[in-house]
């Protein structure tokens, strides 16, 4: 059931005031694929714009906090934790990104986790585009969601 539409088919923000406040968590993942040479710049800390993983980690946290400003029907949430894990993976080659977002509230944090991963991935691309324009951003998905009426989901 699509809950963001009213009886006339118009988009609207759903009313969550009757939902119970529960502990909620969501984890999302994604990656930025790049050449071995570009990944070497990241690992050696030699990217022209600076610490790629450090800046992308901060961007992911900021992205999670700004989700309601970016996604039209998302509720602004009191986020209690955003954990970003960015790992250089030579087998990809590239950077694997994981974001875990927590809150205690009436609606979930899946969109915040997805936005955190997306923002981190875009930041990695921005910081490395002078070295490689053919990088690929992909695999962005929810891997865990827990809390609320719908319960637990694990990919």
DOVEXKOL-420789 format. One line per field, with one value per atom (N, C-alpha, C): atom name; residue in one letter; chain; x, y, z; residue number from 1. Coordinates in steps of 0.05 Angstrom, whole numbers. Layout:
BEGIN
atom: CA:...
type: a:...
mol: A:...
px: X:...
py: Y:...
pz: Z:...
seq: NUM:...
END
This chain:
BEGIN
atom: N:CA:C:N:CA:C:N:CA:C:N:CA:C:N:CA:C:N:CA:C:N:CA:C:N:CA:C:N:CA:C:N:CA:C:N:CA:C:N:CA:C:N:CA:C:N:CA:C:N:CA:C:N:CA:C:N:CA:C:N:CA:C:N:CA:C:N:CA:C:N:CA:C:N:CA:C:N:CA:C:N:CA:C:N:CA:C:N:CA:C:N:CA:C:N:CA:C:N:CA:C:N:CA:C:N:CA:C:N:CA:C:N:CA:C:N:CA:C:N:CA:C:N:CA:C:N:CA:C:N:CA:C:N:CA:C:N:CA:C:N:CA:C:N:CA:C:N:CA:C:N:CA:C:N:CA:C:N:CA:C:N:CA:C:N:CA:C:N:CA:C:N:CA:C:N:CA:C:N:CA:C:N:CA:C:N:CA:C:N:CA:C:N:CA:C:N:CA:C:N:CA:C:N:CA:C:N:CA:C:N:CA:C:N:CA:C:N:CA:C:N:CA:C:N:CA:C:N:CA:C:N:CA:C:N:CA:C:N:CA:C:N:CA:C:N:CA:C:N:CA:C:N:CA:C:N:CA:C:N:CA:C:N:CA:C:N:CA:C:N:CA:C:N:CA:C:N:CA:C:N:CA:C:N:CA:C:N:CA:C:N:CA:C:N:CA:C:N:CA:C:N:CA:C:N:CA:C:N:CA:C:N:CA:C:N:CA:C:N:CA:C:N:CA:C:N:CA:C:N:CA:C:N:CA:C:N:CA:C:N:CA:C:N:CA:C:N:CA:C:N:CA:C:N:CA:C:N:CA:C:N:CA:C:N:CA:C:N:CA:C:N:CA:C:N:CA:C:N:CA:C:N:CA:C:N:CA:C:N:CA:C:N:CA:C:N:CA:C:N:CA:C:N:CA:C:N:CA:C:N:CA:C:N:CA:C:N:CA:C:N:CA:C:N:CA:C:N:CA:C:N:CA:C:N:CA:C:N:CA:C:N:CA:C:N:CA:C:N:CA:C:N:CA:C:N:CA:C:N:CA:C:N:CA:C:N:CA:C:N:CA:C:N:CA:C:N:CA:C:N:CA:C:N:CA:C:N:CA:C:N:CA:C:N:CA:C:N:CA:C:N:CA:C:N:CA:C:N:CA:C:N:CA:C:N:CA:C:N:CA:C:N:CA:C:N:CA:C:N:CA:C:N:CA:C:N:CA:C:N:CA:C
type: x:x:x:x:x:x:x:x:x:x:x:x:x:x:x:x:x:x:x:x:x:x:x:x:x:x:x:x:x:x:x:x:x:x:x:x:x:x:x:x:x:x:x:x:x:x:x:x:x:x:x:x:x:x:x:x:x:x:x:x:x:x:x:x:x:x:x:x:x:x:x:x:x:x:x:x:x:x:x:x:x:x:x:x:x:x:x:x:x:x:x:x:x:x:x:x:x:x:x:x:x:x:x:x:x:x:x:x:x:x:x:x:x:x:x:x:x:x:x:x:x:x:x:x:x:x:x:x:x:x:x:x:x:x:x:x:x:x:x:x:x:x:x:x:x:x:x:x:x:x:x:x:x:x:x:x:x:x:x:x:x:x:x:x:x:x:x:x:x:x:x:x:x:x:x:x:x:x:x:x:x:x:x:x:x:x:x:x:x:x:x:x:x:x:x:x:x:x:x:x:x:x:x:x:x:x:x:x:x:x:x:x:x:x:x:x:x:x:x:x:x:x:x:x:x:x:x:x:x:x:x:x:x:x:x:x:x:x:x:x:x:x:x:x:x:x:x:x:x:x:x:x:x:x:x:x:x:x:x:x:x:x:x:x:x:x:x:x:x:x:x:x:x:x:x:x:x:x:x:x:x:x:x:x:x:x:x:x:x:x:x:x:x:x:x:x:x:x:x:x:x:x:x:x:x:x:x:x:x:x:x:x:x:x:x:x:x:x:x:x:x:x:x:x:x:x:x:x:x:x:x:x:x:x:x:x:x:x:x:x:x:x:x:x:x:x:x:x:x:x:x:x:x:x:x:x:x:x:x:x:x:x:x:x:x:x:x:x:x:x:x:x:x:x:x:x:x:x:x:x:x:x:x:x:x:x:x:x:x:x:x:x:x:x:x:x:x:x:x:x:x:x:x:x:x:x:x:x:x:x:x:x:x:x:x:x:x:x:x:x:x:x:x:x:x:x:x:x:x:x:x:x:x:x:x:x:x:x:x:x:x:x:x:x:x:x:x:x:x:x:x:x:x:x:x:x:x:x:x:x:x:x:x:x:x
mol: A:A:A:A:A:A:A:A:A:A:A:A:A:A:A:A:A:A:A:A:A:A:A:A:A:A:A:A:A:A:A:A:A:A:A:A:A:A:A:A:A:A:A:A:A:A:A:A:A:A:A:A:A:A:A:A:A:A:A:A:A:A:A:A:A:A:A:A:A:A:A:A:A:A:A:A:A:A:A:A:A:A:A:A:A:A:A:A:A:A:A:A:A:A:A:A:A:A:A:A:A:A:A:A:A:A:A:A:A:A:A:A:A:A:A:A:A:A:A:A:A:A:A:A:A:A:A:A:A:A:A:A:A:A:A:A:A:A:A:A:A:A:A:A:A:A:A:A:A:A:A:A:A:A:A:A:A:A:A:A:A:A:A:A:A:A:A:A:A:A:A:A:A:A:A:A:A:A:A:A:A:A:A:A:A:A:A:A:A:A:A:A:A:A:A:A:A:A:A:A:A:A:A:A:A:A:A:A:A:A:A:A:A:A:A:A:A:A:A:A:A:A:A:A:A:A:A:A:A:A:A:A:A:A:A:A:A:A:A:A:A:A:A:A:A:A:A:A:A:A:A:A:A:A:A:A:A:A:A:A:A:A:A:A:A:A:A:A:A:A:A:A:A:A:A:A:A:A:A:A:A:A:A:A:A:A:A:A:A:A:A:A:A:A:A:A:A:A:A:A:A:A:A:A:A:A:A:A:A:A:A:A:A:A:A:A:A:A:A:A:A:A:A:A:A:A:A:A:A:A:A:A:A:A:A:A:A:A:A:A:A:A:A:A:A:A:A:A:A:A:A:A:A:A:A:A:A:A:A:A:A:A:A:A:A:A:A:A:A:A:A:A:A:A:A:A:A:A:A:A:A:A:A:A:A:A:A:A:A:A:A:A:A:A:A:A:A:A:A:A:A:A:A:A:A:A:A:A:A:A:A:A:A:A:A:A:A:A:A:A:A:A:A:A:A:A:A:A:A:A:A:A:A:A:A:A:A:A:A:A:A:A:A:A:A:A:A:A:A:A:A:A:A:A:A:A:A:A:A:A:A:A:A:A:A
px: 17:0:18:12:27:14:28:16:20:36:41:22:-1:-21:-48:-63:-90:-110:-136:-157:-159:-150:-151:-126:-106:-81:-60:-65:-46:-26:0:21:16:22:20:38:45:62:43:49:32:32:11:8:18:40:51:45:28:23:11:-3:-15:4:27:46:61:69:84:113:125:153:168:186:202:231:249:277:277:290:291:320:327:353:351:369:370:400:407:434:432:448:449:478:481:508:509:533:537:567:575:603:609:635:645:668:663:683:702:727:747:771:790:813:831:849:869:886:892:909:895:869:854:852:846:844:871:893:919:922:911:912:897:874:858:874:884:898:924:937:962:957:931:925:936:938:950:929:904:884:888:885:891:873:848:829:832:849:853:844:836:829:801:801:776:757:767:749:739:757:749:727:731:711:685:687:663:648:662:649:632:644:630:606:610:588:565:571:550:534:547:533:516:527:512:488:492:470:447:454:432:416:430:416:399:405:390:370:364:347:320:307:281:281:304:306:309:317:322:300:288:267:240:223:200:181:176:155:167:193:205:200:195:192:219:223:247:249:271:273:296:292:314:333:353:372:390:393:409:437:441:468:469:492:499:527:530:557:563:586:594:619:619:642:650:673:684:709:710:732:742:768:781:781:772:770:784:808:823:810:793:779:758:747:726:736:756:770:753:755:741:736:715:709:681:679:653:643:618:607:583:583:561:553:527:517:496:497:477:466:440:427:407:406:388:372:348:330:311:298:275:252:233:212:189:173:148:151:174:179:208:213:240:260:285:308:321:305:316:326:310:317:342:345:369:394:392:415:422:402:407:419:409:420:449:455:482:501:494:511:514:491:492:509:506:522:552:558:587:597:582:591:595:577:579:604:609:633:658:659:683:687:665:667:678:666:675:704:714:741:761:752:771:766:746:739:762:780:803:822:822:839:825:798:783:753:745:717:699:710:694:687:690:682:653:645:618:607:584:571:549:547:526:521:503:497:483:472:460:433:432:408:407:383:380:388:404:411:399:390:377:358:335:315:302:301:288:273:251:235:209:189:164:146:122:102:110:126:133:156:168:188:215:228:255:257:275:281:312:321:350:353:370:375:390
py: -24:0:25:43:69:89:95:111:141:149:177:190:177:188:188:210:211:198:199:187:197:222:233:227:215:209:230:250:272:263:271:265:280:268:282:268:283:272:256:231:215:225:221:229:206:210:189:194:213:220:198:179:157:133:134:111:113:90:88:97:110:116:91:82:58:64:48:49:40:54:48:50:31:31:23:34:25:26:6:5:4:20:20:17:7:4:13:17:24:23:31:31:52:59:75:58:49:34:53:47:64:47:59:44:39:19:13:38:53:77:98:102:122:113:87:77:80:77:81:110:129:157:160:147:148:135:112:97:111:125:139:167:176:203:224:218:236:249:247:260:290:305:334:349:340:354:346:326:319:292:289:263:254:238:230:216:196:181:197:213:230:251:264:283:270:246:232:222:214:206:229:253:276:283:281:287:268:242:223:229:237:245:269:289:313:307:289:281:268:251:238:259:279:300:318:319:337:323:297:281:294:304:316:341:354:377:369:344:335:318:301:283:295:302:318:309:283:274:261:264:253:271:258:273:280:304:311:294:281:263:271:265:269:246:248:226:225:201:198:187:176:165:161:169:162:151:126:114:108:118:114:97:77:59:60:71:73:57:37:18:16:20:16:-14:-22:-51:-55:-66:-71:-91:-108:-128:-115:-92:-79:-68:-54:-37:-12:-2:22:24:39:44:33:17:7:25:32:51:38:40:31:53:58:78:64:69:60:84:87:110:100:114:107:131:124:145:131:146:136:154:142:159:143:157:146:136:141:131:124:107:95:114:104:120:108:93:81:103:124:145:160:163:176:159:133:115:115:114:115:142:164:190:193:181:182:168:145:130:145:155:170:195:210:234:228:207:199:191:176:167:191:209:233:250:251:265:252:226:211:218:216:223:251:270:298:302:289:292:279:259:244:249:265:267:279:294:304:280:259:236:216:214:195:203:208:215:191:167:143:127:138:123:116:94:84:84:96:95:74:55:35:19:0:-19:-7:17:30:17:7:-8:-10:-16:-21:-50:-54:-81:-89:-69:-75:-52:-60:-41:-55:-41:-53:-32:-40:-22:-15:-8:0:-24:-18:-38:-60:-53:-73:-91:-85:-103:-102:-125:-127:-136:-124:-132:-134:-156:-159:-169:-156:-164:-190
pz: 0:0:0:-18:-19:0:22:43:38:19:15:-4:-10:-28:-13:-17:-5:-23:-16:-32:-60:-65:-92:-108:-95:-109:-106:-89:-84:-63:-68:-48:-23:0:26:46:67:88:107:113:129:158:172:200:217:232:249:278:285:313:329:317:331:334:321:322:349:358:383:378:398:397:404:386:391:383:393:383:355:337:309:299:281:269:240:224:196:187:171:160:130:116:87:78:54:43:14:4:-24:-29:-53:-60:-81:-83:-105:-117:-142:-156:-171:-171:-184:-192:-206:-215:-190:-194:-173:-167:-188:-185:-168:-173:-157:-128:-124:-97:-82:-96:-84:-74:-88:-78:-52:-50:-26:-3:-7:14:23:5:11:22:22:31:12:-14:-34:-53:-47:-63:-60:-82:-82:-63:-59:-42:-12:-6:22:30:55:67:57:36:23:42:56:73:97:108:131:123:101:92:84:71:63:87:108:133:145:146:156:138:112:93:97:102:106:131:152:177:172:158:152:134:115:97:112:131:147:161:172:188:170:145:126:109:114:97:93:114:112:95:92:74:45:40:13:1:17:8:16:-3:2:24:27:46:71:75:100:124:146:171:182:193:207:233:238:260:279:305:324:323:305:302:327:337:361:355:331:324:294:283:255:256:248:246:217:208:180:180:163:159:130:124:97:95:78:77:48:45:19:14:-10:-17:-44:-43:-67:-86:-76:-92:-110:-101:-117:-143:-148:-128:-123:-98:-91:-61:-54:-26:-21:0:9:32:31:50:65:91:107:127:129:148:165:191:210:225:224:236:257:280:302:310:320:332:351:367:382:373:358:347:335:319:309:280:268:240:237:217:214:202:202:192:167:151:127:108:104:85:95:121:132:126:130:124:95:77:48:40:52:45:55:78:88:69:60:41:15:5:-21:-19:3:6:9:23:26:-2:-17:-43:-62:-62:-79:-71:-45:-35:-45:-43:-53:-83:-98:-127:-130:-116:-119:-112:-91:-83:-101:-117:-135:-164:-172:-200:-217:-205:-221:-229:-212:-218:-237:-234:-249:-251:-276:-280:-284:-289:-295:-271:-247:-223:-224:-211:-211:-183:-178:-152:-155:-136:-139:-114:-117:-95:-71:-74:-50:-43:-19:-10:20:30:59:65:85:93:119:135:161:167:177:188:212:234:257:273:286:302:288:303:292:286:275:271:251:231:211:220:243:254:240:239:230:201:186:159:157:146:140:111:96:69:69
seq: 1:1:1:2:2:2:3:3:3:4:4:4:5:5:5:6:6:6:7:7:7:8:8:8:9:9:9:10:10:10:11:11:11:12:12:12:13:13:13:14:14:14:15:15:15:16:16:16:17:17:17:18:18:18:19:19:19:20:20:20:21:21:21:22:22:22:23:23:23:24:24:24:25:25:25:26:26:26:27:27:27:28:28:28:29:29:29:30:30:30:31:31:31:32:32:32:33:33:33:34:34:34:35:35:35:36:36:36:37:37:37:38:38:38:39:39:39:40:40:40:41:41:41:42:42:42:43:43:43:44:44:44:45:45:45:46:46:46:47:47:47:48:48:48:49:49:49:50:50:50:51:51:51:52:52:52:53:53:53:54:54:54:55:55:55:56:56:56:57:57:57:58:58:58:59:59:59:60:60:60:61:61:61:62:62:62:63:63:63:64:64:64:65:65:65:66:66:66:67:67:67:68:68:68:69:69:69:70:70:70:71:71:71:72:72:72:73:73:73:74:74:74:75:75:75:76:76:76:77:77:77:78:78:78:79:79:79:80:80:80:81:81:81:82:82:82:83:83:83:84:84:84:85:85:85:86:86:86:87:87:87:88:88:88:89:89:89:90:90:90:91:91:91:92:92:92:93:93:93:94:94:94:95:95:95:96:96:96:97:97:97:98:98:98:99:99:99:100:100:100:101:101:101:102:102:102:103:103:103:104:104:104:105:105:105:106:106:106:107:107:107:108:108:108:109:109:109:110:110:110:111:111:111:112:112:112:113:113:113:114:114:114:115:115:115:116:116:116:117:117:117:118:118:118:119:119:119:120:120:120:121:121:121:122:122:122:123:123:123:124:124:124:125:125:125:126:126:126:127:127:127:128:128:128:129:129:129:130:130:130:131:131:131:132:132:132:133:133:133:134:134:134:135:135:135:136:136:136:137:137:137:138:138:138:139:139:139:140:140:140:141:141:141:142:142:142:143:143:143:144:144:144:145:145:145:146:146:146:147:147:147:148:148:148:149:149:149:150:150:150:151:151:151:152:152:152:153:153:153:154:154:154:155:155:155
END
